[in-house]
Amino acid sequence: MHKPLPRLAILASGRGSNAAALMRACRSGLVPAELVLVLCDRPGAGFLAEAAAQGYPTVVEPRQGRSREAQEAALLAQLQARGVGLLLLAGYMRLLSAAFLAAFAAPVLNIHPALLPEFPGLQAGERQVRAGRLVLGASVHQVDAGMDTGPVILQGSLLAQPQQSEATLLSRLRTEVEHVIYPRAVRLFLDRWAADGV
Ligand code: GRF
């Protein structure tokens, strides 16, 4: 009998281009998992329509008007109701609390627009570009309660061309690096997980 596929959820806040790349990778089989939930904290985010059009269940758990504890409790209830075993943050603009991570008790991965441990925190892509780095990179890491401090799973990079604008370099970083390494990192993580008998 086949082992059931791991159950994944994506949690995002913004543009959702990494969420879209992950959805594509689940559809194509590059990520051998069942995407059972696409979560967002911002009503009307564009990628929600794309997810719904592809038949993925979507849920919005807004931050506004609620305490962090209440919002995280709502996120947790959604994840537990669908038996999610791996949560992928894709531009989720808030730190998850240690209490949430302990209660969820399953791995959480994140994509960060810099070569960690360099440039943790917000606006990391902009900061690496403005620092004049020739090699611009991104990292997929496991999430712990710190700010971008969890173990790195995979990194990727590109060579900046000096005549290119900041906007162009940030867009290249997303499309040429982030959208490529995030699905691969999830795949790598799942392979290792399966090999460990999880
Ligand atoms: C990406 O740069 C990602 O590394 C960071 O937030 C941004 C999200 O972009 N965590 P998008 O919403 O996936 O387009």
Residues whose N, C-alpha, C, O or C-beta is under 5 A from the ligand:
A	BS01	GRF	G14 R15 G16 S17 N18 A19 A90 G91 I111 H112 P113
